[in-house]
Amino acid sequence: MFLTGYQFARRHLSIPLSPQEREFREFQPWLQKKFGTATSQSWSQLILFHAADERDAFERFFDLFQEFLRCKHTKLDTNQVEALLETA
């Protein structure tokens, strides 16, 4: 809810998104592609759905976000990154 309030306040005050926030906007579509779904659920709900519980979802967020950043910055797709991680 904190993030929702933060986003609402930024929009209400017409504060432009930071480069990091613009980059994070791509996380939701990336997750949908990774999990093979076109749901309207938020990224947090999507992770929770694929986790054992809230604690697992919290921890998985950081792993998934790091994977997202690696994919984005190396221009590899998710399957290529997973293959690289398996060989490491």
C-alpha positions as CSV (number, residue, x, y, z in Angstrom):
1,M,0.0,0.0,0.0
2,F,3.0,2.3,0.7
3,L,4.1,2.0,-3.0
4,T,0.5,2.7,-4.2
5,G,0.4,5.8,-2.1
6,Y,3.8,7.0,-3.3
7,Q,2.7,6.5,-6.9
8,F,-0.5,8.3,-6.3
9,A,1.3,11.3,-4.7
10,R,3.8,11.5,-7.6
11,R,1.0,11.6,-10.2
12,H,-1.0,14.1,-8.1
13,L,1.9,16.4,-7.8
14,S,3.0,15.9,-11.5
15,I,6.4,14.7,-10.5
16,P,8.0,12.9,-13.4
17,L,9.3,9.3,-13.0
18,S,12.9,8.8,-12.2
19,P,15.0,6.7,-14.6
20,Q,14.8,3.8,-12.0
21,E,11.0,4.1,-11.8
22,R,10.8,4.0,-15.6
23,E,13.0,0.9,-15.7
24,F,10.8,-0.8,-13.0
25,R,7.7,-0.2,-15.1
26,E,9.1,-2.9,-17.4
27,F,9.2,-5.5,-14.5
28,Q,5.5,-6.3,-14.6
29,P,5.4,-7.2,-18.4
30,W,8.6,-9.2,-17.9
31,L,7.1,-11.2,-15.1
32,Q,4.0,-11.9,-17.1
33,K,6.2,-13.2,-19.9
34,K,8.3,-15.3,-17.5
35,F,5.3,-16.9,-15.9
36,G,3.4,-17.2,-19.2
37,T,0.4,-15.2,-18.1
38,A,-1.5,-12.1,-19.2
39,T,-3.1,-11.4,-15.9
40,S,-4.1,-8.0,-14.7
41,Q,-2.7,-8.8,-11.2
42,S,0.1,-6.6,-9.9
43,W,3.7,-7.7,-10.0
44,S,3.5,-8.4,-6.2
45,Q,0.4,-10.6,-6.5
46,L,1.9,-12.4,-9.4
47,I,5.0,-13.3,-7.4
48,L,2.9,-14.2,-4.4
49,F,0.8,-16.6,-6.6
50,H,4.0,-18.4,-7.6
51,A,5.4,-18.5,-4.0
52,A,4.8,-20.8,-1.0
53,D,3.8,-17.9,1.2
54,E,4.4,-14.2,1.8
55,R,7.9,-14.6,3.1
56,D,8.9,-16.7,0.1
57,A,7.3,-14.1,-2.2
58,F,9.3,-11.4,-0.5
59,E,12.6,-13.3,-1.0
60,R,11.7,-14.3,-4.5
61,F,11.1,-10.7,-5.5
62,F,14.8,-9.9,-5.1
63,D,15.8,-12.9,-7.1
64,L,13.3,-12.2,-9.8
65,F,14.3,-8.5,-9.9
66,Q,18.0,-9.3,-10.3
67,E,17.1,-11.7,-13.1
68,F,15.1,-9.0,-14.7
69,L,18.0,-6.6,-14.5
70,R,20.4,-9.1,-15.9
71,C,18.1,-9.9,-18.8
72,K,17.5,-6.2,-19.5
73,H,21.1,-5.2,-19.4
74,T,22.5,-8.2,-21.3
75,K,19.6,-8.3,-23.8
76,L,19.2,-12.0,-23.0
77,D,15.8,-13.5,-22.7
78,T,14.7,-15.3,-19.6
79,N,15.5,-18.8,-20.9
80,Q,19.0,-17.8,-21.8
81,V,19.6,-16.3,-18.4
82,E,18.2,-19.4,-16.7
83,A,20.5,-21.6,-18.8
84,L,23.5,-19.5,-17.8
85,L,22.5,-19.7,-14.1
86,E,22.2,-23.5,-14.3
87,T,25.8,-23.7,-15.6
88,A,27.2,-21.4,-12.9
